[in-house]
Amino acid sequence: MGHVTSTPGTLVLAGTPIGDISDAPPRLAEELAGADVVAAEDTRRLRRLTQALGVTPKGRVVSYFEGNEAARTPELVEELLGGARVLLVTDAGMPSVSDPGYRLVAAAVEKDVKVTAVPGPSAVLTALALSGLPVDRFCFEGFLPRKAGERLSRLREVAEERRTLVYFEAPHRLDDTLAAMAEVFGADRRAAVCRELTKTYEEVRRGGLGELAAWAAEGVRGEITVVVEGAPERGPEELDAEELVRRVRVREEAGERRKEAIAAVAAEAGLPKRQVFDAVVAAKNAASGKSPS
């Protein structure tokens, strides 16, 4: 029979500095000192953090990373159901955002355990604010797939997204990613590459995707966040047959059936489906050398 208590504990997600240690929220030190269990993505990094903050955790310290997340989640849920205050920290930024944590949050919510947070630094919001691009609406896309074909496919899915896009990327893949973005979004689409945010060598490079891809080809180091301007809004009068066909092709390459792709493009453009369908058929006939019937 499982452990049952009428007063379950609390799961606390704590943001940690993404660079400058002095950005640590004051409550972080309190939670680290007082938690019954501290689950850390990397216990060695946690040790450096607690030393820098002058804190000694009174609770048990356990590792919680991608490799043991599935196995350790039930253990931590048991601790929570037993009344423990469990603090979750990752290497940098907020847990659960492209970091371990989502699985534990979902499991805690399912058991009606309280989940709260110590808000802290976020590479996503910092990069957005510094980018100089529109930030009233945005999408966080995390890391793109490593394989070139899958990466292109994922980018095509958001080729017509009007909201600003935010990505994380490894420095050794940045040039390939920016080149792929330039291919799918257009070389002139504005973007910002934010490197080493809040650290000594912080740099924000702004420009068109083609220009940024050429710059990155020389090699870039550090933690990278890429912010890309959304697709421009076009009125029906600006969408010629070639552009309509291109939009349908982008959706088909992302996995949509032609019928659904045509309907979606027509709805976006505010045009009759028949007009988009005719443009696609005409382009197909032109490519195969047939004359329209």
C-alpha positions in Angstrom: 0.0 0.0 0.0 1.4 3.4 -1.0 2.2 6.2 1.4 -0.9 8.3 2.0 -1.0 11.7 3.7 -3.6 14.4 3.9 -0.9 17.1 3.5 1.2 16.5 0.4 4.3 18.6 0.0 5.2 21.1 -2.7 7.2 21.0 -5.9 9.3 24.2 -6.4 10.7 24.9 -9.9 13.6 27.3 -9.4 15.2 29.5 -12.1 19.0 29.6 -12.0 21.4 32.2 -13.6 22.1 31.7 -17.3 25.5 33.4 -17.0 26.0 36.0 -14.3 25.7 34.4 -10.8 24.5 37.7 -9.3 21.3 37.3 -11.3 20.2 34.5 -9.0 16.9 35.5 -7.4 17.2 36.0 -3.6 14.6 33.3 -2.9 16.7 30.8 -4.6 19.2 30.7 -1.7 16.3 30.3 0.8 14.8 27.4 -1.1 18.2 25.7 -1.6 18.8 25.9 2.1 15.4 24.8 3.3 14.2 22.2 0.8 13.8 18.6 2.0 15.0 17.3 -1.4 17.0 19.2 -4.1 16.8 17.5 -7.5 19.5 18.9 -9.8 20.3 18.3 -13.5 24.0 18.3 -12.6 25.0 17.9 -8.9 28.5 19.3 -9.6 27.0 22.5 -11.1 24.7 22.6 -8.1 27.7 22.5 -5.8 29.3 25.4 -7.6 26.0 27.4 -7.4 25.5 26.8 -3.6 29.1 27.7 -2.9 28.8 30.9 -4.9 25.6 31.7 -3.0 27.1 30.7 0.4 24.4 28.2 1.0 24.4 24.6 2.3 21.4 22.5 1.4 20.0 20.8 4.5 18.0 18.3 2.4 19.0 15.3 0.3 20.6 16.1 -3.0 19.7 13.9 -6.0 20.5 14.0 -9.7 17.6 14.6 -12.1 18.6 14.6 -15.8 17.5 13.3 -19.1 19.0 9.9 -18.5 17.3 9.1 -15.2 14.2 11.4 -15.4 11.8 8.5 -16.1 13.1 6.3 -13.3 13.5 9.1 -10.7 10.1 10.9 -11.2 8.1 8.3 -9.3 10.6 8.5 -6.4 10.2 12.2 -6.2 6.4 12.0 -6.4 6.5 9.6 -3.4 8.5 12.2 -1.5 6.0 14.9 -2.4 3.1 12.7 -1.4 4.9 12.1 1.9 4.9 15.9 2.6 8.3 16.8 1.3 9.3 20.2 -0.2 11.1 19.2 -3.4 13.2 21.8 -5.2 14.1 21.3 -8.9 17.0 23.2 -10.5 18.6 22.8 -13.9 21.9 23.9 -15.2 20.7 27.3 -16.3 17.3 29.1 -16.6 13.9 27.7 -15.8 13.4 23.9 -15.4 11.0 22.3 -17.9 11.8 24.8 -20.7 14.1 22.7 -23.0 15.3 21.2 -19.7 14.3 18.3 -17.4 11.2 19.0 -15.4 8.1 18.6 -17.5 7.7 14.9 -16.7 7.8 15.7 -12.9 5.5 18.6 -13.1 2.9 16.5 -15.0 3.2 13.7 -12.5 2.8 16.1 -9.6 -0.2 17.8 -11.1 -1.8 14.4 -11.7 -1.5 13.6 -7.9 -2.9 17.1 -6.9 0.5 18.1 -5.5 1.1 21.9 -5.4 3.6 23.2 -7.9 5.1 26.6 -7.6 8.1 28.5 -8.9 11.0 30.8 -8.0 11.1 32.8 -11.2 14.5 33.4 -12.6 16.5 34.3 -15.7 15.3 33.1 -19.0 17.4 33.0 -22.2 14.2 33.0 -24.3 12.9 36.3 -22.8 16.3 37.9 -22.6 17.0 37.2 -26.3 13.6 38.4 -27.3 14.0 41.7 -25.4 17.5 42.3 -26.9 16.7 41.3 -30.5 15.0 44.5 -31.6 12.3 42.4 -33.3 8.6 42.5 -32.6 7.9 40.8 -29.2 4.2 41.3 -28.8 3.6 37.7 -30.1 6.2 35.0 -30.3 6.7 31.2 -30.5 9.4 29.2 -28.7 10.6 26.4 -31.0 13.4 25.0 -28.8 16.2 23.0 -30.6 15.8 22.0 -34.3 16.4 18.4 -35.4 20.1 17.6 -36.1 19.5 15.9 -39.4 19.4 18.3 -42.3 16.2 16.9 -43.9 14.3 16.9 -40.7 15.5 20.4 -39.9 14.2 21.7 -43.2 10.9 20.0 -42.7 10.4 21.6 -39.3 11.3 25.0 -40.6 8.8 24.6 -43.5 6.1 24.0 -41.0 6.5 27.5 -39.7 7.5 29.3 -42.9 4.3 31.4 -42.9 4.2 31.9 -39.1 3.7 35.6 -38.4 4.8 35.5 -34.8 8.5 36.0 -33.9 10.3 32.7 -33.6 12.9 31.8 -30.9 15.3 28.8 -31.1 18.1 27.4 -29.1 21.1 26.1 -31.1 24.5 24.5 -30.5 27.4 26.7 -31.7 28.8 24.0 -34.1 25.4 23.7 -35.9 24.6 27.4 -36.0 25.9 28.0 -39.5 23.9 25.1 -41.0 20.8 26.2 -39.1 21.0 29.8 -40.3 21.7 28.7 -43.9 18.6 26.4 -43.7 16.5 29.3 -42.3 17.7 31.6 -45.1 16.7 28.9 -47.6 13.2 28.4 -46.1 12.3 31.9 -44.8 14.3 34.0 -47.3 17.8 35.5 -47.0 16.4 38.9 -46.1 14.2 37.8 -43.2 15.5 39.7 -40.1 17.0 37.8 -37.2 19.2 38.2 -34.2 21.8 35.7 -32.9 22.3 36.2 -29.1 25.5 34.6 -27.8 26.7 34.2 -24.2 23.8 36.2 -22.7 24.6 37.9 -19.4 28.2 36.6 -19.6 31.5 38.5 -20.1 31.5 38.1 -23.9 27.8 38.7 -24.5 27.1 39.5 -28.2 23.9 40.2 -30.1 24.4 40.0 -33.9 21.5 41.4 -35.9 20.8 41.2 -39.7 19.3 39.2 -42.5 19.4 35.5 -42.3 21.7 35.2 -45.3 24.2 37.8 -43.8 24.1 36.0 -40.4 24.7 32.6 -42.0 27.8 33.9 -43.8 29.0 35.4 -40.5 28.4 32.1 -38.6 30.3 30.1 -41.3 33.6 31.5 -39.8 32.8 29.7 -36.5 30.9 30.9 -33.4 31.3 29.9 -29.7 29.1 29.9 -26.7 25.5 29.4 -25.7 23.3 30.5 -28.6 19.7 31.8 -28.9 18.3 32.7 -32.3 15.4 35.1 -32.7 13.7 35.3 -36.2 11.2 37.8 -37.4 7.8 36.3 -38.3 6.6 36.1 -41.9 5.3 39.4 -43.3 1.6 39.8 -43.6 0.5 40.0 -47.2 -2.8 41.1 -48.6 -4.6 39.0 -51.3 -3.5 41.5 -54.0 0.1 40.7 -53.3 -0.2 36.9 -53.7 0.4 36.0 -57.3 -0.1 32.4 -58.6 3.6 31.6 -58.0 3.4 32.6 -54.4 0.2 30.6 -53.9 1.8 27.5 -55.4 4.9 28.0 -53.2 2.8 28.1 -50.0 0.9 24.9 -51.0 4.3 23.2 -51.7 5.7 24.3 -48.3 2.7 22.8 -46.6 2.8 19.6 -48.6 6.5 19.2 -47.8 5.6 19.5 -44.1 3.3 16.5 -44.5 -0.1 18.0 -45.3 -2.2 16.4 -48.1 -2.7 18.6 -51.1 -6.4 19.2 -50.6 -5.8 20.4 -47.0 -2.8 22.5 -48.1 -4.9 24.3 -50.8 -7.7 24.9 -48.3 -5.3 26.3 -45.7 -3.5 28.6 -48.2 -6.9 29.9 -49.6 -8.1 30.7 -46.0 -4.8 32.5 -45.2 -5.0 34.5 -48.4 -8.7 35.2 -48.2 -9.2 33.7 -51.6 -11.5 31.1 -53.1 -10.2 27.5 -52.9 -10.8 27.2 -56.6 -8.3 30.0 -57.4 -5.5 28.3 -55.4 -6.4 24.9 -56.9 -6.2 26.3 -60.5 -2.8 27.9 -59.7 -1.5 24.6 -58.5 -2.8 22.7 -61.6 -1.4 25.3 -63.9 2.0 25.1 -62.3 1.9 21.3 -62.5 1.0 21.4 -66.2 3.7 24.0 -66.9 6.3 21.8 -65.2 5.3 18.7 -67.2 5.0 20.7 -70.5 1.2 20.2 -70.8 -1.0 22.9 -72.1 -4.1 23.8 -70.0 -7.2 22.0 -71.2 
